[in-house]
Every structure is written in C-alpha cells, then in structure tokens.
Amino acid sequence: MRNIIVDYKKLTPELLALLVEKYPDGYGDDDVITFKNHKYETIEAVEVLTEDTKYLVKISKRLSMQMESFDEEDYSDREMSDPDALPEITADDLKKVEENL
C-alpha cells in the first residue's frame, strides 16, 4: 500500500468526497494523526484509504471549509479526478468564517 501526504490544495473532488464520507460531521481530535515530515516539521493530518493507497491529508482551516462546502453533485465524472476543479479558498473566505465564530 502506498502512503501519500496531501495538502488541501492538491485534493481532487474524488478524494474530498472520500473525506466527507468518512468524516460527515467533521473530524475530531481522535481522528488526527501527528507526525514529523522529512524536514522535521510537525504535521497533523487525517487518514483516508482507497484500495491501494493511504492518504494523509494535512489539516488546515481551508480543508475544513472545503469539506463543509463540498457537494459531489457539483462535479462531473471527469472533474472528480482534477484538483483544479475545486474552488480556491481565499484569505477573505477565512476571515468571513472567523468573523462568524
């Protein structure tokens, strides 16, 4: 089985759909995996499995926003494997969310 570390910017709609399916109410502290990368930086991620790959998706506010706003019906079959199909989450989007907290 391959292990792949993925940033939210590189997520495909297909992988995001798997994340939303696995964590429909969001992920909790028990779901978070913490490890050091090759630069000895601490990384926090959540795990998603496919038949042949274990994805560790880095946690960020933007990942949470992508998961909350994702609707699989918004994407064609071709777009599901295209990381450029997901909308970009901007700093303004993050500010709006923080203001509503």
N, CA, C and O of each residue as an XYZ file, in Angstrom:
404
protein
N       0.847     -1.185      0.000
C       0.000      0.000      0.000
C       0.886      1.239      0.000
O       1.844      1.340      0.766
N       0.543      2.182     -0.879
C       1.297      3.436     -0.943
C       0.789      4.390      0.134
O      -0.394      4.391      0.476
N       1.700      5.194      0.658
C       1.359      6.256      1.594
C       1.643      7.588      0.917
O       2.749      7.820      0.429
N       0.637      8.467      0.889
C       0.796      9.754      0.240
C       0.307     10.852      1.171
O      -0.799     10.782      1.707
N       1.144     11.867      1.358
C       0.765     13.039      2.139
C       0.246     14.079      1.155
O       0.903     14.384      0.159
N      -0.938     14.623      1.437
C      -1.595     15.539      0.507
C      -1.990     16.824      1.231
O      -2.540     16.782      2.332
N      -1.709     17.954      0.608
C      -2.184     19.237      1.092
C      -3.571     19.472      0.502
O      -3.890     18.921     -0.551
N      -4.400     20.278      1.159
C      -5.754     20.501      0.649
C      -5.733     21.067     -0.769
O      -6.667     20.824     -1.532
N      -4.701     21.811     -1.141
C      -4.618     22.406     -2.476
C      -4.513     21.344     -3.565
O      -4.871     21.600     -4.714
N      -4.031     20.168     -3.219
C      -3.836     19.094     -4.189
C      -4.970     18.071     -4.162
O      -4.909     17.063     -4.867
N      -6.007     18.320     -3.354
C      -7.120     17.386     -3.281
C      -7.902     17.372     -4.578
O      -8.112     18.413     -5.201
N      -8.323     16.211     -4.974
C      -9.258     16.085     -6.080
C     -10.662     16.035     -5.474
O     -10.807     15.688     -4.301
N     -11.689     16.371     -6.240
C     -13.050     16.207     -5.723
C     -13.320     14.776     -5.256
O     -14.045     14.559     -4.286
N     -12.730     13.806     -5.954
C     -12.907     12.402     -5.580
C     -12.365     12.134     -4.176
O     -13.027     11.481     -3.369
N     -11.166     12.636     -3.884
C     -10.567     12.444     -2.565
C     -11.328     13.239     -1.511
O     -11.506     12.767     -0.388
N     -11.772     14.428     -1.859
C     -12.561     15.222     -0.929
C     -13.879     14.508     -0.612
O     -14.343     14.538      0.527
N     -14.475     13.871     -1.609
C     -15.705     13.106     -1.382
C     -15.460     11.974     -0.390
O     -16.298     11.718      0.475
N     -14.317     11.292     -0.508
C     -13.978     10.233      0.445
C     -13.810     10.790      1.854
O     -14.233     10.165      2.827
N     -13.194     11.961      1.965
C     -13.040     12.607      3.272
C     -14.389     12.936      3.893
O     -14.631     12.657      5.067
N     -15.261     13.529      3.090
C     -16.591     13.907      3.585
C     -17.384     12.661      3.972
O     -18.127     12.669      4.953
N     -17.221     11.600      3.200
C     -17.906     10.346      3.504
C     -17.398      9.752      4.823
O     -18.188      9.277      5.638
N     -16.102      9.780      5.023
C     -15.520      9.201      6.241
C     -15.784     10.076      7.463
O     -15.991      9.560      8.562
N     -15.779     11.383      7.282
C     -15.972     12.322      8.392
C     -17.158     13.245      8.080
O     -16.959     14.442      7.876
N     -18.390     12.710      8.040
C     -19.540     13.528      7.641
C     -19.823     14.694      8.588
O     -20.384     15.707      8.171
N     -19.446     14.560      9.839
C     -19.647     15.635     10.818
C     -18.345     16.352     11.131
O     -18.240     17.036     12.150
N     -17.350     16.201     10.260
C     -16.030     16.766     10.508
C     -15.179     15.779     11.298
O     -15.690     14.791     11.827
N     -13.910     16.046     11.373
C     -13.007     15.158     12.092
C     -12.786     15.710     13.501
O     -12.891     16.913     13.740
N     -12.479     14.802     14.420
C     -12.226     15.189     15.801
C     -10.777     14.940     16.176
O      -9.983     14.466     15.364
N     -10.448     15.261     17.400
C      -9.077     15.079     17.879
C      -8.612     13.628     17.757
O      -7.437     13.375     17.489
N      -9.517     12.682     17.949
C      -9.142     11.264     17.870
C      -8.829     10.825     16.441
O      -8.190      9.793     16.238
N      -9.271     11.596     15.456
C      -9.031     11.256     14.049
C      -7.706     11.801     13.528
O      -7.241     11.398     12.461
N      -7.102     12.711     14.274
C      -5.905     13.414     13.811
C      -4.654     12.578     14.076
O      -4.452     12.054     15.172
N      -3.832     12.470     13.049
C      -2.545     11.776     13.146
C      -1.457     12.848     13.121
O      -1.454     13.706     12.239
N      -0.550     12.805     14.068
C       0.541     13.775     14.137
C       1.854     13.057     13.860
O       2.118     11.990     14.414
N       2.677     13.651     12.997
C       3.971     13.058     12.664
C       4.925     14.150     12.210
O       4.510     15.287     11.982
N       6.187     13.813     12.081
C       7.209     14.748     11.582
C       7.522     14.373     10.135
O       7.679     13.198      9.804
N       7.609     15.394      9.279
C       7.963     15.135      7.888
C       9.491     15.075      7.751
O      10.218     15.114      8.744
N       9.956     14.981      6.513
C      11.404     14.851      6.277
C      12.176     16.106      6.684
O      13.398     16.053      6.824
N      11.481     17.240      6.879
C      12.124     18.472      7.338
C      11.989     18.644      8.852
O      12.310     19.696      9.403
N      11.508     17.586      9.512
C      11.290     17.571     10.961
C      10.239     18.581     11.408
O      10.261     19.045     12.548
N       9.317     18.922     10.503
C       8.198     19.781     10.849
C       7.046     18.895     11.327
O       6.815     17.819     10.776
N       6.338     19.344     12.336
C       5.200     18.590     12.836
C       4.019     18.790     11.894
O       3.645     19.918     11.574
N       3.447     17.687     11.460
C       2.313     17.693     10.544
C       1.135     17.016     11.233
O       1.288     15.981     11.882
N      -0.040     17.616     11.083
C      -1.272     16.994     11.544
C      -2.100     16.673     10.317
O      -2.241     17.503      9.419
N      -2.650     15.463     10.277
C      -3.388     15.015      9.104
C      -4.505     14.068      9.508
O      -4.525     13.540     10.620
N      -5.431     13.865      8.586
C      -6.458     12.841      8.742
C      -6.245     11.809      7.642
O      -5.731     12.118      6.567
N      -6.648     10.588      7.932
C      -6.377      9.469      7.035
C      -7.599      9.117      6.194
O      -8.729      9.094      6.681
N      -7.340      8.844      4.921
C      -8.360      8.330      4.008
C      -7.730      7.180      3.242
O      -6.618      7.297      2.728
N      -8.454      6.064      3.170
C      -7.939      4.879      2.487
C      -8.691      4.614      1.193
O      -9.908      4.777      1.111
N      -7.929      4.198      0.180
C      -8.516      3.638     -1.032
C      -8.009      2.207     -1.105
O      -7.336      1.743     -0.185
N      -8.317      1.508     -2.176
C      -7.895      0.118     -2.295
C      -6.384     -0.056     -2.191
O      -5.904     -1.010     -1.580
N      -5.636      0.870     -2.792
C      -4.191      0.690     -2.855
C      -3.377      1.815     -2.224
O      -2.147      1.778     -2.253
N      -4.057      2.826     -1.647
C      -3.332      3.993     -1.149
C      -3.890      4.481      0.185
O      -5.102      4.502      0.398
N      -2.979      4.872      1.079
C      -3.355      5.553      2.313
C      -2.958      7.011      2.137
O      -1.779      7.337      2.003
N      -3.970      7.886      2.141
C      -3.728      9.321      2.026
C      -3.744      9.937      3.416
O      -4.651      9.680      4.208
N      -2.743     10.747      3.705
C      -2.731     11.556      4.910
C      -2.930     12.993      4.445
O      -2.036     13.594      3.848
N      -4.101     13.533      4.724
C      -4.471     14.868      4.245
C      -4.171     15.869      5.357
O      -4.721     15.792      6.455
N      -3.285     16.808      5.040
C      -2.885     17.812      6.032
C      -4.092     18.634      6.462
O      -4.920     19.032      5.643
N      -4.169     18.878      7.752
C      -5.275     19.634      8.334
C      -5.000     21.128      8.237
O      -3.882     21.590      8.469
N      -6.042     21.868      7.889
C      -5.986     23.329      7.872
C      -7.411     23.858      7.934
O      -8.364     23.102      7.746
N      -7.560     25.142      8.196
C      -8.891     25.744      8.183
C      -9.499     25.631      6.792
O     -10.706     25.440      6.644
N      -8.671     25.747      5.798
C      -9.163     25.664      4.420
C      -9.701     24.271      4.114
O     -10.686     24.137      3.388
N      -9.070     23.234      4.659
C      -9.581     21.876      4.457
C     -10.970     21.764      5.057
O     -11.873     21.217      4.424
N     -11.154     22.266      6.258
C     -12.467     22.220      6.906
C     -13.514     22.937      6.068
O     -14.635     22.449      5.918
N     -13.153     24.092      5.521
C     -14.096     24.844      4.694
C     -14.439     24.075      3.415
O     -15.594     24.051      2.992
N     -13.439     23.451      2.808
C     -13.687     22.663      1.590
C     -14.643     21.514      1.903
O     -15.565     21.240      1.135
N     -14.419     20.847      3.032
C     -15.268     19.716      3.400
C     -16.706     20.179      3.646
O     -17.651     19.517      3.216
N     -16.873     21.299      4.327
C     -18.210     21.807      4.649
C     -18.980     22.216      3.400
O     -20.194     22.021      3.329
N     -18.293     22.776      2.422
C     -18.992     23.288      1.235
C     -19.055     22.287      0.086
O     -19.637     22.592     -0.955
N     -18.475     21.108      0.245
C     -18.399     20.151     -0.857
C     -19.747     19.482     -1.117
O     -20.429     19.041     -0.191
N     -20.114     19.416     -2.389
C     -21.286     18.675     -2.842
C     -20.871     17.908     -4.091
O     -20.597     18.500     -5.134
N     -20.829     16.596     -3.974
C     -20.347     15.740     -5.059
C     -21.125     15.959     -6.360
O     -20.581     15.768     -7.448
N     -22.368     16.351     -6.253
C     -23.200     16.550     -7.444
C     -22.765     17.758     -8.271
O     -23.214     17.927     -9.405
N     -21.895     18.597     -7.711
C     -21.407     19.770     -8.438
C     -20.319     19.423     -9.454
O     -19.879     20.297    -10.202
N     -19.879     18.166     -9.494
C     -18.735     17.788    -10.323
C     -19.085     16.654    -11.263
O     -19.791     15.716    -10.894
N     -18.578     16.754    -12.489
C     -18.752     15.674    -13.456
C     -17.770     14.554    -13.118
O     -16.872     14.730    -12.294
N     -17.952     13.404    -13.763
C     -17.033     12.280    -13.536
C     -15.600     12.666    -13.879
O     -14.667     12.282    -13.174
N     -15.419     13.421    -14.956
C     -14.075     13.834    -15.368
C     -13.449     14.770    -14.344
O     -12.257     14.663    -14.058
N     -14.235     15.683    -13.790
C     -13.721     16.648    -12.821
C     -13.345     16.005    -11.487
O     -12.530     16.552    -10.743
N     -13.927     14.858    -11.183
C     -13.687     14.222     -9.885
C     -12.212     13.887     -9.661
O     -11.787     13.779     -8.511
N     -11.434     13.722    -10.702
C     -10.012     13.417    -10.528
C      -9.114     14.622    -10.811
O      -7.897     14.477    -10.927
N      -9.710     15.807    -10.921
C      -8.961     17.015    -11.257
C      -8.861     17.951    -10.049
O      -9.872     18.519     -9.635
N      -7.659     18.123     -9.472
C      -7.533     19.009     -8.315
C      -7.868     20.468     -8.635
O      -8.204     21.231     -7.729
N      -7.783     20.863     -9.898
C      -8.113     22.230    -10.276
C      -9.622     22.480    -10.323
O     -10.053     23.623    -10.474
N     -10.422     21.431    -10.195
C     -11.879     21.583    -10.241
C     -12.435     22.179     -8.950
O     -13.514     22.772     -8.960
N     -11.722     22.032     -7.855
C     -12.195     22.579     -6.584
C     -11.966     24.085     -6.542
O     -10.939     24.573     -7.012
N     -12.925     24.822     -5.979
C     -12.736     26.276     -5.891
C     -11.625     26.617     -4.903
O     -11.398     25.901     -3.927
N     -10.945     27.713     -5.174
C      -9.870     28.185     -4.292
C     -10.497     28.843     -3.062
O     -11.404     29.665     -3.191
N     -10.019     28.487     -1.886
C     -10.447     29.126     -0.647
C      -9.477     30.271     -0.388
O      -8.270     30.055     -0.281
N     -10.000     31.481     -0.288
C      -9.152     32.663     -0.153
C      -9.052     33.119      1.301
O      -9.781     32.640      2.170
N      -8.138     34.049      1.545
C      -7.985     34.629      2.876
C      -9.266     35.351      3.290
O      -9.627     35.339      4.467
N      -9.955     35.979      2.337
C     -11.223     36.649      2.641
C     -12.276     35.648      3.102
O     -13.061     35.935      4.006
N     -12.288     34.469      2.477
C     -13.221     33.425      2.900
C     -12.946     33.027      4.346
O     -13.876     32.852      5.133
N     -11.660     32.883      4.696
C     -11.290     32.520      6.062
C     -11.706     33.597      7.052
O     -12.192     33.289      8.140
N     -11.518     34.856      6.683
C     -11.908     35.966      7.571
C     -13.396     35.951      7.834
O     -13.823     36.168      8.968
N     -14.202     35.699      6.804
C     -15.643     35.650      6.964
C     -16.048     34.560      7.946
O     -16.916     34.771      8.792
N     -15.423     33.402      7.834
C     -15.725     32.292      8.735
C     -15.332     32.653     10.169
O     -16.093     32.401     11.103
N     -14.144     33.244     10.345
C     -13.681     33.611     11.678
C     -14.578     34.682     12.295
O     -14.799     34.675     13.506
N     -15.095     35.598     11.483
C     -15.985     36.634     11.991
C     -17.301     36.051     12.493
O     -17.915     36.589     13.414
N     -17.727     34.956     11.887
C     -18.985     34.328     12.290
C     -18.844     33.400     13.487
O     -19.846     32.898     13.996
N     -17.625     33.164     13.944
C     -17.414     32.285     15.105
C     -17.690     32.994     16.404
O     -17.560     32.397     17.472
